């Protein structure tokens, strides 16, 4: 019972459940916020990449317009000047001067001839290497009949094989549609690298431009690992604008650069993304820690208050000095003592003091619960010649006889379904629950014979009793008791020391 009174256990369980629910709620909020913040960073960074790709596309588009204007004027001049390469070179130089980021301006015809600005001197060794017809920017443009601008990455032997961004377009005669060659602008990489370096990004990382075949066009710092380019290239044309590669533990944000076949790629380490998300999720973590601390303080305060309250209650019940015991132990002792006293009072009220059998009050209480029970037998017995015993040997011996008869009946009972009551004087009522009248008679006979064979200290003292028994069936308990009483008196009239039941007589 003391465990039931231990208030610390339910208090601890209550606060523990509250702490668990609070923690789970905070974890759920943290998980939702973590996802939202992470998605927000990814979306914002993707917008930054798209803006940068659009700015880069505009930068290239400006030179695309310059290339179209140059081609349009170049075709007109070439038709007027015919084969005067000197004047063409001079005119191209003037156009080249208006292109601040152009590294080279090249015109190449289909016979292998070309004009390169700035001008370079050729020798026999370099003529074959500089044949423009072998260059990717030339081949891409000359094969195109639509007059589109082609964006490629190429190297020039006269620039120490430096890689440059090249815009090339075929020159088509407006009169007969004849292809006159290809005009190309080779741009310095520094401006494009400056664009990548100066661009603001929500997340830290490195940027580069590559084509859809996995070739790097330009980058903001060092060259990108070819294996990384090979891993990224297959994902460029997918619907997902950004993706994660577990092998490298990095995120890649990709956006097409205008109408080119190039893509601007921003590589972000997953740890950097997690670090940014964690920083913005600290508020929830702080709230969780503060909430748990506040819950602990509340638990301690309630525990201390209840402990004092229980001590006061126990002190009030005991109305004496408080021993150094736990409050629940003191309260348990008081409740236990009170319960024992109540049980003793109840037993005394329902028990006969002389025979220790249940008394008449207990019988009246019990039969109220037995009115609906049909499987019940009721017997009434009465000690034979009890008045004579009292008159001959005295009331003390009479009381001893009454106690002896009751004690024998209690010892022979041996079953909970047989209940004995001192009904009044020397009369005893016996209730048999769930027993046939035959079995009940067998018990009464053993009891009667044992009493008859009992030897007492008093000379010539012989104790017997008579009884009557009835089965309740559909009668009320009171009616069955009246029937048993009639049979008791019938036994008395027939010579005593016998039990009479339905059509049964024993002597």
C-alpha positions as CSV (number, residue, x, y, z in Angstrom):
1,X,0.0,0.0,0.0
2,X,2.9,2.4,0.7
3,X,3.7,2.3,-3.0
4,X,0.3,3.6,-3.7
5,X,0.8,6.4,-1.3
6,X,4.2,7.3,-2.8
7,X,3.4,10.7,-4.5
8,X,6.9,11.0,-5.9
9,X,6.4,8.2,-8.4
10,X,3.2,9.5,-10.0
11,X,4.6,13.0,-9.8
12,X,7.8,11.9,-11.6
13,X,5.9,10.0,-14.2
14,X,3.6,12.9,-14.8
15,X,6.4,15.4,-15.3
16,X,8.4,12.8,-17.3
17,X,5.5,12.3,-19.7
18,X,5.1,16.1,-19.9
19,X,8.8,16.5,-20.7
20,X,8.7,13.8,-23.3
21,X,5.6,15.3,-25.0
22,X,7.2,18.8,-24.8
23,X,10.4,17.4,-26.3
24,X,8.6,15.5,-29.1
25,X,6.6,18.7,-29.9
26,X,9.8,20.8,-30.1
27,X,11.5,18.1,-32.2
28,X,8.5,18.2,-34.6
29,X,8.6,22.0,-34.7
30,X,12.4,21.8,-35.2
31,X,12.0,19.3,-38.0
32,X,9.4,21.4,-39.8
33,X,11.4,24.6,-39.3
34,X,14.6,22.7,-40.4
35,X,12.9,21.6,-43.6
36,X,11.4,25.0,-44.3
37,X,14.7,26.9,-43.6
38,X,16.7,24.4,-45.7
39,X,14.2,24.7,-48.6
40,X,14.2,28.5,-48.2
41,X,18.0,28.6,-48.5
42,X,18.0,26.3,-51.5
43,X,15.3,28.3,-53.3
44,X,17.0,31.6,-52.5
45,X,20.4,30.3,-53.7
46,X,18.8,28.9,-56.8
47,X,17.3,32.4,-57.5
48,X,20.8,33.8,-57.1
49,X,22.2,31.3,-59.6
50,X,19.5,32.1,-62.1
51,X,20.1,35.8,-61.7
52,X,23.8,35.3,-62.2
53,X,23.1,33.1,-65.3
54,X,20.8,35.7,-66.7
55,X,23.4,38.4,-66.1
56,X,26.1,36.3,-67.8
57,X,23.7,35.6,-70.7
58,X,23.2,39.4,-71.1
59,X,26.9,39.9,-71.1
60,X,27.3,37.4,-73.9
61,X,24.2,38.7,-75.7
62,X,25.8,42.1,-75.9
63,X,28.7,40.6,-77.8
64,X,26.3,38.6,-79.8
65,X,24.7,41.9,-81.0
66,X,28.2,43.3,-81.7
67,X,29.0,40.2,-83.8
68,X,25.7,40.5,-85.8
69,X,26.4,44.2,-86.5
70,X,30.0,43.4,-87.5
71,X,28.9,40.6,-89.8
72,X,26.2,42.7,-91.5
73,X,28.7,45.6,-92.2
74,X,31.5,43.2,-93.0
75,X,29.5,41.4,-95.8
76,X,28.6,44.8,-97.3
77,X,32.2,46.0,-97.2
78,X,33.6,42.8,-98.6
79,X,31.2,42.9,-101.5
80,X,32.4,46.5,-102.2
81,X,36.1,45.9,-101.7
82,X,36.3,42.5,-103.2
83,X,39.7,41.0,-102.4
84,X,41.2,44.1,-100.8
85,X,42.3,42.4,-97.5
86,X,44.2,45.4,-96.3
87,X,41.1,47.6,-96.1
88,X,39.1,44.7,-94.6
89,X,41.8,44.3,-91.9
90,X,41.8,48.0,-91.2
91,X,38.0,48.1,-90.8
92,X,38.0,45.0,-88.6
93,X,40.6,46.6,-86.4
94,X,38.3,49.6,-85.9
95,X,35.5,47.2,-84.9
96,X,37.9,45.3,-82.7
97,X,38.7,48.5,-80.8
98,X,35.1,48.9,-79.7
99,X,35.1,45.5,-78.0
100,X,36.7,46.0,-74.6
101,X,36.7,42.4,-73.5
102,X,37.6,40.9,-76.9
103,X,40.9,39.1,-76.9
104,X,40.9,38.3,-80.6
105,X,38.7,39.0,-83.6
106,X,39.1,36.4,-86.4
107,X,37.7,36.2,-89.9
108,X,38.2,32.9,-91.7
109,X,37.2,31.9,-95.2
110,X,36.5,28.4,-96.6
111,X,39.9,28.3,-98.4
112,X,41.8,28.4,-95.1
113,X,42.7,32.1,-95.3
114,X,42.0,34.3,-92.3
115,X,42.5,37.7,-90.8
116,X,43.4,37.7,-87.1
117,X,43.4,40.8,-84.9
118,X,45.7,41.5,-83.2
119,X,47.9,40.6,-86.2
120,X,50.6,37.8,-85.9
121,X,53.4,36.7,-88.2
122,X,53.1,33.2,-89.4
123,X,55.9,30.8,-90.4
124,X,55.8,27.4,-92.1
125,X,55.6,25.6,-88.8
126,X,52.5,27.4,-87.6
127,X,50.5,27.6,-90.8
128,X,49.1,24.1,-90.4
129,X,48.3,24.6,-86.7
130,X,46.5,27.8,-87.3
131,X,44.2,26.6,-90.0
132,X,40.8,27.9,-88.8
133,X,39.0,25.1,-90.6
134,X,40.2,22.7,-87.9
135,X,38.9,24.8,-85.1
136,X,35.7,23.9,-83.3
137,X,34.3,27.4,-83.4
138,X,34.7,27.4,-87.2
139,X,33.3,23.9,-87.8
140,X,30.3,24.6,-85.6
141,X,29.4,27.8,-87.4
142,X,30.1,26.7,-91.0
143,X,27.8,23.7,-90.7
144,X,24.9,25.9,-89.5
145,X,22.6,27.1,-92.3
146,X,20.4,29.1,-90.0
147,X,23.0,31.8,-89.2
148,X,22.9,31.2,-85.4
149,X,25.6,32.2,-83.0
150,X,27.7,29.4,-81.6
151,X,29.3,29.6,-78.2
152,X,32.4,27.4,-77.8
153,X,35.6,27.2,-75.7
154,X,38.7,27.3,-77.8
155,X,42.5,27.8,-77.6
156,X,44.8,29.9,-79.8
157,X,48.4,28.9,-80.5
158,X,49.4,32.5,-80.6
159,X,48.0,33.1,-77.0
160,X,50.1,30.3,-75.6
161,X,47.1,28.0,-76.0
162,X,45.1,30.1,-73.5
163,X,41.4,28.9,-73.3
164,X,38.9,31.6,-74.3
165,X,35.2,32.0,-74.7
166,X,34.4,32.2,-78.4
167,X,31.3,33.5,-80.2
168,X,31.3,32.4,-83.9
169,X,28.8,32.9,-86.7
170,X,28.9,32.1,-90.5
171,X,28.9,34.9,-93.0
172,X,26.2,34.4,-95.7
173,X,25.9,36.5,-98.9
174,X,22.5,38.1,-98.8
175,X,22.3,37.9,-102.7
176,X,23.0,34.3,-103.5
177,X,23.2,32.7,-100.0
178,X,26.8,31.8,-100.5
179,X,28.8,31.2,-97.3
180,X,31.7,33.6,-97.2
181,X,33.3,32.2,-94.1
182,X,33.1,32.6,-90.3
183,X,33.6,35.6,-88.1
184,X,34.5,34.9,-84.4
185,X,35.0,37.0,-81.3
186,X,37.3,35.4,-78.7
187,X,36.6,36.9,-75.3
188,X,39.0,37.2,-72.3
189,X,38.1,34.9,-69.5
190,X,38.9,37.5,-66.8
191,X,35.7,39.4,-67.2
192,X,33.5,36.3,-66.9
193,X,35.6,35.2,-63.9
194,X,35.1,38.6,-62.3
195,X,31.4,38.2,-62.8
196,X,31.4,34.9,-61.0
197,X,33.7,36.2,-58.2
198,X,31.7,39.4,-57.6
199,X,28.3,37.7,-57.6
200,X,26.5,37.4,-54.2
201,X,25.3,34.0,-53.2
202,X,23.1,33.0,-50.3
203,X,25.3,30.0,-49.7
204,X,29.1,29.8,-49.9
205,X,30.6,27.7,-52.6
206,X,32.4,27.9,-56.0
207,X,30.9,28.6,-59.4
208,X,31.8,27.7,-62.9
209,X,30.3,27.6,-66.4
210,X,30.3,24.3,-68.3
211,X,28.6,22.9,-71.4
212,X,26.2,20.0,-71.5
213,X,29.0,17.6,-72.6
214,X,30.9,18.1,-69.3
215,X,33.5,20.5,-70.6
216,X,34.5,23.5,-68.4
217,X,34.1,26.9,-70.0
218,X,35.2,29.1,-67.2
219,X,35.5,29.2,-63.5
220,X,35.9,31.7,-60.7
221,X,39.0,30.2,-59.1
222,X,40.9,26.9,-59.8
223,X,40.0,24.4,-62.5
224,X,37.2,22.0,-61.6
225,X,37.9,18.3,-61.3
226,X,37.0,16.5,-64.5
227,X,35.3,13.7,-62.5
228,X,33.0,16.3,-60.9
229,X,32.2,17.7,-64.3
230,X,31.4,14.2,-65.6
231,X,29.1,13.6,-62.6
232,X,27.3,16.9,-63.0
233,X,26.8,16.8,-66.8
234,X,24.1,14.1,-66.9
235,X,21.9,16.1,-64.5
236,X,22.1,19.4,-66.3
237,X,19.0,18.9,-68.6
238,X,16.9,17.4,-65.8
239,X,13.8,19.1,-64.5
240,X,15.3,19.5,-61.0
241,X,17.2,22.8,-60.9
242,X,19.4,21.6,-58.0
243,X,20.5,18.2,-56.8
244,X,22.7,16.4,-54.3
245,X,25.5,14.0,-55.0
246,X,26.2,11.7,-52.0
247,X,29.6,10.7,-53.2
248,X,30.9,14.3,-53.0
249,X,28.5,15.4,-50.2
250,X,27.8,18.5,-52.2
251,X,24.7,20.3,-53.6
252,X,24.8,21.6,-57.2
253,X,22.6,24.5,-58.4
254,X,22.4,24.7,-62.2
255,X,20.9,27.3,-64.6
256,X,21.2,27.6,-68.4
257,X,23.0,30.6,-69.6
258,X,20.6,32.2,-72.1
259,X,20.3,30.5,-75.5
260,X,23.7,28.9,-75.2
261,X,24.4,25.3,-74.5
262,X,26.3,26.4,-71.4
263,X,25.2,26.1,-67.8
264,X,26.2,28.1,-64.7
265,X,26.8,25.7,-61.8
266,X,27.2,26.6,-58.1
267,X,28.7,23.9,-55.9
268,X,27.8,24.1,-52.2
269,X,29.1,21.7,-49.5
270,X,26.3,20.0,-47.6
271,X,28.1,20.9,-44.3
272,X,27.9,24.6,-45.2
273,X,24.2,24.3,-45.9
274,X,23.6,22.5,-42.7
275,X,25.6,25.1,-40.8
276,X,23.4,27.9,-42.1
277,X,20.2,26.0,-41.3
278,X,21.5,25.1,-37.8
279,X,22.2,28.8,-37.1
280,X,18.6,29.8,-38.0
281,X,17.2,26.9,-35.9
282,X,19.0,27.8,-32.7
283,X,15.9,29.7,-31.4
284,X,13.9,26.5,-31.3
285,X,16.8,24.6,-29.6
286,X,17.1,27.4,-27.0
287,X,13.3,27.3,-26.4
288,X,13.5,23.5,-25.9
289,X,16.4,23.8,-23.4
290,X,14.7,26.7,-21.6
291,X,11.3,24.8,-21.5
292,X,12.9,21.7,-20.1
293,X,14.8,23.7,-17.5
294,X,11.5,25.5,-16.5
295,X,9.7,22.1,-16.3
296,X,12.5,20.8,-14.0
297,X,12.1,23.8,-11.8
298,X,8.3,23.3,-11.6
299,X,8.8,19.6,-10.8
300,X,11.1,20.4,-8.0
301,X,8.9,23.1,-6.6
302,X,5.7,20.9,-6.7
303,X,7.6,18.0,-5.2
304,X,8.8,20.1,-2.3
305,X,5.4,21.6,-1.8
306,X,3.6,18.2,-1.8
307,X,6.2,16.8,0.6
308,X,5.5,19.6,3.1
309,X,1.7,19.1,2.6
310,X,1.9,15.4,3.3
311,X,3.9,16.0,6.4
312,X,1.3,18.5,7.6
313,X,-1.5,16.1,6.9
314,X,0.2,13.3,8.7
315,X,1.1,15.6,11.6
316,X,-2.6,16.6,11.9
317,X,-3.8,13.0,11.9
318,X,-1.2,11.9,14.4
319,X,-1.4,15.1,16.5
320,X,2.0,14.5,17.9
321,X,5.7,14.9,17.2
322,X,6.8,14.3,13.6
323,X,9.3,11.6,13.2
324,X,12.0,11.9,10.6
325,X,10.1,9.8,8.1
326,X,9.0,10.3,4.5
327,X,5.6,11.9,4.3
328,X,4.0,9.0,2.5
329,X,5.2,6.6,5.2
330,X,3.7,8.6,8.0
331,X,0.4,9.0,6.1
332,X,0.4,5.2,5.4
333,X,0.8,4.4,9.0
334,X,-2.1,6.6,10.1
335,X,-4.4,5.3,7.4
336,X,-3.4,1.7,8.2
337,X,-4.0,2.1,11.9
338,X,-7.3,3.7,11.2
339,X,-8.3,0.9,8.8
340,X,-7.3,-1.8,11.4
341,X,-9.4,-0.1,14.0
342,X,-12.4,0.1,11.7
343,X,-12.0,-3.6,10.8
344,X,-11.8,-4.4,14.5
345,X,-14.9,-2.4,15.3
346,X,-16.8,-3.9,12.4
347,X,-15.8,-7.5,13.4
348,X,-16.8,-6.8,17.0
349,X,-20.1,-5.5,15.9
350,X,-20.8,-8.5,13.7
351,X,-19.2,-11.3,15.9
352,X,-20.6,-12.9,19.0
353,X,-18.2,-12.4,21.8
354,X,-18.7,-15.7,23.5
355,X,-18.7,-18.2,20.6
356,X,-16.8,-16.1,18.0
357,X,-19.5,-17.0,15.6
358,X,-21.2,-14.4,13.5
359,X,-24.1,-12.8,15.4
360,X,-27.7,-12.1,14.6
361,X,-26.9,-8.6,13.1
362,X,-24.4,-10.3,10.7
363,X,-27.1,-12.8,9.8
364,X,-29.7,-10.1,9.0
365,X,-27.1,-8.3,6.9
366,X,-26.1,-11.4,4.9
367,X,-29.5,-12.6,4.1
368,X,-30.3,-9.4,2.3
369,X,-27.7,-10.5,-0.4
370,X,-29.0,-14.0,-0.5
371,X,-32.6,-13.4,-1.3
372,X,-32.0,-14.1,-5.1
373,X,-30.0,-17.2,-4.4
374,X,-31.9,-20.5,-4.9
375,X,-28.9,-22.8,-4.3
376,X,-29.0,-22.4,-0.5
377,X,-29.8,-24.6,2.5
378,X,-30.6,-23.2,6.0
379,X,-30.3,-25.2,9.2
380,X,-31.2,-24.2,12.8
381,X,-29.8,-26.2,15.7
382,X,-30.5,-26.0,19.4
383,X,-28.5,-27.6,22.3
384,X,-30.6,-30.2,24.1
385,X,-31.4,-29.6,27.7
386,X,-29.3,-26.4,27.9
387,X,-31.4,-24.9,30.7
388,X,-30.9,-28.1,32.8
389,X,-27.1,-27.8,32.2
390,X,-27.1,-24.2,33.4
391,X,-29.2,-25.1,36.4
392,X,-27.1,-28.2,37.3
393,X,-23.6,-27.0,36.6
394,X,-23.9,-23.3,36.5
395,X,-23.8,-20.6,33.8
396,X,-20.1,-20.8,33.5
397,X,-20.3,-24.4,32.4
398,X,-23.2,-23.5,30.2
399,X,-21.1,-20.9,28.5
400,X,-18.3,-23.4,28.1
401,X,-20.7,-25.9,26.5
402,X,-21.9,-23.3,24.1
403,X,-18.3,-22.4,23.1
404,X,-17.4,-26.0,22.7
405,X,-20.3,-26.8,20.4
406,X,-19.5,-23.7,18.3
407,X,-15.8,-24.5,18.2
408,X,-16.4,-28.0,17.0
409,X,-18.7,-26.7,14.3
410,X,-16.1,-24.2,13.1
411,X,-13.3,-26.8,13.0
412,X,-15.4,-29.4,11.1
413,X,-16.6,-26.7,8.6
414,X,-13.4,-26.5,6.6
415,X,-15.2,-24.7,3.8
416,X,-16.0,-21.1,3.1
417,X,-19.5,-22.0,1.8
418,X,-20.6,-23.0,5.3
419,X,-21.4,-20.0,7.6
420,X,-22.3,-20.3,11.3
421,X,-24.3,-17.7,13.3
422,X,-25.3,-17.5,16.9
423,X,-28.9,-16.7,16.4
424,X,-29.9,-16.3,20.0
425,X,-29.3,-18.1,23.3
426,X,-28.2,-21.7,22.5
427,X,-29.6,-21.5,19.0
428,X,-27.2,-21.6,16.0
429,X,-28.1,-21.0,12.4
430,X,-26.0,-22.5,9.6
431,X,-26.1,-21.3,5.9
432,X,-24.9,-23.8,3.2
433,X,-24.0,-22.1,-0.1
434,X,-24.0,-24.2,-3.2
435,X,-24.5,-27.5,-1.3
436,X,-27.2,-30.1,-1.6
437,X,-29.4,-30.9,1.5
438,X,-27.8,-34.3,1.5
439,X,-24.2,-32.9,1.9
440,X,-25.5,-30.4,4.5
441,X,-27.1,-33.2,6.5
442,X,-23.8,-35.1,6.4
443,X,-22.0,-32.1,7.9
444,X,-24.6,-31.6,10.6
445,X,-24.4,-35.3,11.5
446,X,-20.6,-35.3,11.9
447,X,-21.0,-32.2,14.1
448,X,-23.8,-33.8,16.2
449,X,-21.9,-37.1,16.7
450,X,-18.7,-35.3,17.6
451,X,-20.5,-33.3,20.3
452,X,-22.2,-36.4,21.6
453,X,-18.9,-38.3,21.9
454,X,-17.1,-35.4,23.6
455,X,-16.2,-36.1,27.3
456,X,-16.3,-33.2,29.7
457,X,-14.6,-32.7,33.1
458,X,-18.0,-32.4,34.8
459,X,-19.5,-35.8,35.9
460,X,-22.3,-37.2,33.8
461,X,-22.3,-34.1,31.5
462,X,-23.4,-35.2,28.0
463,X,-24.0,-32.6,25.3
464,X,-26.2,-33.2,22.2
465,X,-28.2,-30.9,19.9
466,X,-31.2,-31.2,17.6
467,X,-31.7,-29.5,14.3
468,X,-33.9,-28.8,11.3
469,X,-32.9,-28.1,7.8
470,X,-34.7,-26.6,4.7
471,X,-33.8,-25.9,1.1
472,X,-34.5,-22.3,0.1
473,X,-35.4,-22.9,-3.6
474,X,-37.9,-20.2,-4.6
475,X,-38.8,-19.2,-1.0
476,X,-37.4,-16.1,0.7
477,X,-34.7,-16.7,3.3
478,X,-37.0,-15.9,6.2
479,X,-39.5,-18.5,5.0
480,X,-36.9,-21.2,4.7
481,X,-35.7,-20.3,8.2
482,X,-39.2,-20.7,9.6
483,X,-39.4,-24.1,7.9
484,X,-36.0,-25.1,9.4
485,X,-37.2,-24.0,12.8
486,X,-40.4,-26.1,12.6
487,X,-38.3,-29.1,11.8
488,X,-36.1,-28.3,14.7
489,X,-39.0,-28.5,17.1
490,X,-40.2,-31.6,15.4
491,X,-36.8,-33.2,16.2
492,X,-37.2,-32.0,19.8
493,X,-40.6,-33.7,20.0
494,X,-39.3,-36.9,18.5
495,X,-36.7,-37.4,21.2
496,X,-34.0,-34.8,20.5
497,X,-30.4,-35.5,19.4
498,X,-31.4,-35.7,15.8
499,X,-31.6,-33.7,12.5
500,X,-34.7,-33.5,10.4
501,X,-34.9,-32.4,6.8
502,X,-37.2,-33.0,3.8
503,X,-38.5,-36.6,4.1
504,X,-35.2,-37.3,6.0
505,X,-34.8,-38.1,9.6
506,X,-31.6,-39.1,11.5
507,X,-31.1,-40.0,15.1
